[in-house]
Each structure stands twice: as C-alpha cells, then as structure tokens.
C-alpha cells in the first residue's frame, strides 16, 4: 500500500469512533483488494500476494474482534470465514475470482457498518491526537499540511 494511502487511513483512524473504525477496516480491506487486482493486471506476482495477505489480515482482524454476546456475531463469523477461504483460493491460484467472491460477501456488511457509523454519535476513540490542517498554500497543485497543538502529546512523567 502506498504511503499516502496509509497516511489517509491513519488520519481517519485517529478521528474515528468505534463504528467508524470498523468501516475504515473494511475500506482498508477493499483497498488491498484493488491493489491485488492492479498487481495481477501488471503481472506482479509478489505484489499480488502481498495485497491478498493485507486483505486477509483485515478480515482476520474483523473476525477476531467479533462480540459473541450478540446473535449476529455468529453469522458474521461464518461470512468472514468464507471470505478468508476465498482470499486463500485467490492467493494460491493467482487469480481474482476468490477476491471477487469475497467482495460480494463483504460489501453488504461494509455498507451496513457505514450506515451504523452515520447514526453513531459517540466521540472519537483517540483523544490526544494532533489536529491536521490541510489546504492549498504557496504551491501550485500541492497540498500542504500543518500540524498544530501537539505540545501535550506523548508520555507525561
């Protein structure tokens, strides 16, 4: 995954509440899947495998953090397990069919969490984060970012 994409996800995570965090994990998964598709089209076998591994890690994270106090968790577990199996098939066959099948299963779940995130009014999980101000300044077609107010960040003795 490219550095600017990781930076964007990091920024989103720092501002996210619990529900938005799940939505972001899905976005990361789909970004890895798109990266795998691009690597396959470019015939870059190692990049394809790395992207599929990244997508697999995100689905494993979703599966590992299910709360089985809710009945829907068992159904989500089975869907995540199916997606993991399809991603594994894609990796070993070096084709996109398993990735596409995993997308079909995961997309409605992502959309459901996106709707829940819109309704969730809880605050962000991370409280002591930097504020980022971004805008067009001084450079033609360049985005400049300024970090302000990080005096009290980090470990305080």
Secondary structure by P-SEA (a helix, b strand, c coil): ccaaaaaaaaaaaaaccaaaaaaaaaaaaaaaaaaaaaaaaaccaaaaaaaaaaaaaaaaaaaaaccccccaaaaaaaaaaaaaaaaaaaaaaccaaaaaaaaaaaaaaaaaaaaaaaaccccccccbbbbbbbcccccccbbbbbbcccccccccc
